[in-house]
Amino acid sequence: MSFDLKRAERALKPQQARRPLKPRAESALRWAESEPKTGRPLLLDTTVYVDVLQGRTPAALDDLLRYRTLFHSAVCLSELTHAFGRLDPAHRGTKAALAAIAGTIDDIPRHRLFAPDVDMWGKAGMLAGKALRLGGTPSGQAGGRLLNDSLIYLQARRVGAAILTRNVRDFDLLEQLVPSGAVVFYR
């Protein structure tokens, strides 16, 4: 598949908005505590995997994970596997951490794991750039993080799922810029 720059510009209008975005009030966001147990599928953000692995999940999140159809992103897979190169092999906790991550990866049903295509990569770049510019986020490390989050957000839109995440800052910005997506937050 090729990338149509003009079509992407028409869809996302990366140069159109000029006023800074502000975080929305918590009451304007969708929270896991208020979500019905059944409903639209969820695409998991990396925060979900991390919190499950660390045993830090609220009951509302556990219910959604138990009852909803779950989709997975190759972007999150790369964020998880990053630990295999990043963690110090000499550290005493590394072996156990990598074993836990490997078990989580092995549990992902392959028919529910999606990878972004060329078109999505192109659009995600525009969306991340627009979010950086309008969100008042310093460029540095945030650029890569927002690019990954934009990919995940656009993937969820494509498969008809809502994002499930603890990352309020980034996904609130993305949802404001492309309101046709859906995000469910948890604490």
C-alpha positions in Angstrom: 0.0 0.0 0.0 1.3 3.5 -0.8 0.9 6.7 1.1 -1.2 9.5 -0.4 0.1 12.7 1.3 -2.6 15.0 -0.1 -5.4 12.6 1.1 -3.8 12.4 4.6 -3.6 16.2 4.7 -7.3 16.5 3.8 -8.2 14.0 6.5 -6.0 15.3 9.4 -5.5 19.0 8.4 -2.1 19.1 10.2 -1.6 22.8 9.6 -5.2 24.0 10.3 -5.4 24.4 14.1 -3.3 27.0 15.6 -4.7 27.5 19.2 -3.0 25.4 21.9 -5.0 22.4 23.3 -5.7 22.2 27.0 -6.4 19.0 28.9 -10.1 18.3 29.3 -11.8 18.1 32.6 -11.8 14.5 34.1 -15.6 14.6 33.8 -15.4 15.0 30.0 -13.3 11.8 29.7 -14.5 8.1 29.6 -13.3 6.2 32.6 -13.2 2.5 33.1 -15.2 2.8 36.3 -18.2 4.1 34.3 -17.9 1.6 31.4 -20.3 -1.3 31.1 -18.6 -4.7 31.3 -19.7 -5.5 27.7 -19.4 -3.3 24.7 -17.0 -2.2 22.0 -13.7 -4.0 21.7 -10.7 -2.6 23.4 -7.2 -2.1 22.0 -4.7 -2.2 24.9 -2.1 0.5 25.4 1.3 -0.6 26.8 0.3 0.9 30.2 -2.2 -2.0 30.6 0.4 -4.7 30.1 2.8 -3.0 32.5 0.1 -2.5 35.2 -1.1 -6.1 34.8 2.5 -7.4 35.1 3.0 -5.3 38.2 -0.3 -6.3 39.8 -1.5 -2.6 39.9 -4.9 -2.9 38.1 -8.1 -1.5 39.6 -11.2 -3.8 39.7 -12.9 -1.8 36.9 -10.0 -2.5 34.6 -9.9 -6.2 35.5 -13.6 -6.4 34.6 -13.1 -4.8 31.2 -10.2 -7.2 30.5 -12.3 -10.1 31.5 -15.5 -9.3 29.5 -14.5 -7.2 26.5 -12.9 -8.4 23.2 -9.3 -7.4 23.3 -7.1 -6.3 20.4 -3.4 -5.8 20.5 -1.0 -3.5 18.6 2.4 -4.4 17.1 3.4 -1.0 18.4 2.8 -2.1 22.0 4.6 -5.4 21.2 7.7 -3.3 20.3 7.4 -1.3 23.4 7.3 -4.5 25.5 10.2 -6.2 23.6 12.3 -3.0 24.1 13.0 -4.3 27.6 14.9 -7.3 26.1 17.6 -5.0 24.9 17.2 -2.3 27.5 17.4 -4.2 30.8 20.8 -4.9 32.3 21.5 -8.6 32.0 23.7 -8.4 35.2 20.8 -7.0 37.3 19.3 -9.7 39.6 15.7 -8.8 38.6 16.2 -8.8 34.8 15.7 -12.6 34.2 12.3 -12.7 36.0 11.1 -9.5 34.4 11.9 -10.7 30.9 10.3 -14.1 31.7 7.1 -12.3 32.7 7.1 -10.1 29.6 7.7 -13.2 27.4 4.7 -14.9 29.0 2.5 -11.9 28.3 3.7 -11.8 24.7 3.1 -15.5 24.3 -0.5 -15.0 25.6 -1.4 -12.5 22.9 -3.7 -14.2 20.4 -2.0 -13.7 17.0 -5.4 -13.2 15.2 -6.0 -10.2 17.4 -2.5 -8.6 16.9 -2.4 -5.8 14.3 0.4 -3.9 12.7 0.2 -0.4 11.2 0.4 -0.1 7.5 2.2 2.5 5.4 -0.8 4.8 5.3 -1.2 4.7 9.0 2.5 5.4 9.6 2.2 8.5 7.4 -0.9 9.8 9.1 0.5 9.0 12.6 3.5 11.2 11.8 1.2 14.1 11.0 -1.0 13.5 14.0 1.9 13.2 16.4 3.5 16.4 15.1 0.2 18.3 15.4 -0.2 17.0 19.0 3.3 18.1 19.9 2.7 21.6 18.4 -0.7 22.2 19.9 -0.3 20.3 23.2 2.6 22.4 24.4 4.8 19.3 24.8 8.5 19.7 24.6 9.8 17.9 21.4 12.7 15.7 22.7 11.6 12.3 23.9 7.9 13.1 23.6 8.0 12.9 19.8 8.7 9.2 19.7 6.2 8.5 22.4 3.5 10.5 20.7 4.3 8.8 17.4 3.7 5.4 19.0 0.5 6.6 20.7 -0.7 8.1 17.4 -0.2 4.7 15.7 -2.1 2.9 18.4 -4.9 5.5 18.3 -5.3 5.2 14.5 -5.1 1.4 14.7 -8.0 1.4 17.2 -10.1 3.6 14.9 -9.4 1.3 12.0 -10.5 -1.9 13.9 -13.5 -0.3 15.6 -12.0 -0.5 19.1 -11.5 2.0 21.9 -8.1 2.5 23.4 -7.7 1.3 27.0 -5.0 3.4 28.7 -3.7 5.1 31.8 -2.0 7.7 29.6 -4.4 10.6 30.0 -2.2 13.4 28.7 -1.3 12.0 25.3 -4.5 10.2 24.4 -6.7 13.1 25.6 -4.8 15.3 23.0 -5.2 12.7 20.3 -8.9 12.3 20.9 -9.4 16.1 20.8 -7.5 16.2 17.4 -9.4 13.2 15.9 -12.6 12.9 17.8 -13.8 10.0 15.8 -11.7 7.7 17.9 -12.5 6.5 21.4 -10.5 6.2 24.6 -11.3 4.6 27.9 -9.0 5.8 30.7 -8.2 4.2 34.1 -6.2 5.3 37.1 
